[in-house]
Amino acid sequence: MINFHRLDLNLLLTLDVLLTEHNVTRASERLHLSQPSVSIHLAKLREYFDDPLLLPGPRGMRPTARAEELREPLRLALASLAEAVAPTRDFDPSVASHTWRIAASDYSESTVLQPAFPGLREVSPDSRLAVLDIVPAMLARQAERGEIDLIFHTTEDAPRGLHQRALFQERYVLVGRAGHPKLKRKPTLNQFCRLEHVIVSKDGGGFHGTTDEQLAESGLERRVVLSVPHFLFLREVIATSDLVAMLPSRLVADNDKYRVVEPPVEIPGFEMSMFWHERSHRDPAHEWLREYFVRGSESTTKS
């Protein structure tokens, strides 16, 4: 039985040329080898296949029946191998049909993906986008397995060991509905604490956040009357009631449904970044997608 694992690829390259040239001298010239080296290769091939492969003839060497059987499959196999190891072709988004899998919170869905999606459809109409919920404990493993292509997450709390690119800095503002009677101007700290607040709770159902920690340092406490899991619901609540919220500014930018004022307490903002695994770091398609989102974030920041 033939043992493929002990076959040197160079021998197959030599055989392919010999089956084309039918001549050791011409084969050695094409392979940039000496004639004795090609003869040694041929001897090893004959031993491996247990067949003479090429026999002396009046006009060079004649392939045996076994060699003729090998000729076309060998040519195709070497061509496929050459294509596999050739430099990767440039990525053309206009004809691509990728399915991109992206992990994003509802915040990054609204501030990164939603603004970018129409343009993405225009430049790559046959590509698809699958948006997955963020499960922090699973992100690194999902990226390693290729289950997600990109992650949009705050830099500070993101999984380690991934490539990252900062997209923008975010800050918090105080938001209420348009025409809110108590947000005609920036409130004082006491007025701020007496307002009825709604928060997004990271731990699920909590009524305490970063703003409350800042207030506590001054011995103050605000009235948090509603805790919700997502920003989308929070924005609807604010737009249809007198509740207020401390929100990332991009969630309410250029929206006349809301009244936005500077809060009387300074809350640290955060950096939004994009993360990906080493497995796709040098892939031209993935590089293009990353740059697309970077350009989109830069244009949004400037506007």
Secondary structure by P-SEA (a helix, b strand, c coil): ccccccccaaaaaaaaaaaacccaaaaaaaacccaaaaaaaaaaaaaaacccccccccccbbbcaaaaaaaaaaaaaaaaaaaaacccccccccccbbbbbbbbcaaaaacccccaaaaaaaacccbbbbbbccccccaaaaaaaccccccccccccccccbbbbbccccbbbbbbccccccccccccaaaaaacbbbbbcccccccccaaaaaaaaacbbbbbccccccaaaaaaaaaccccccccccccccccccbbbbbbcbbbbbbbbbbbbcccccccaaaaaaaaaaaaaaaaaaac
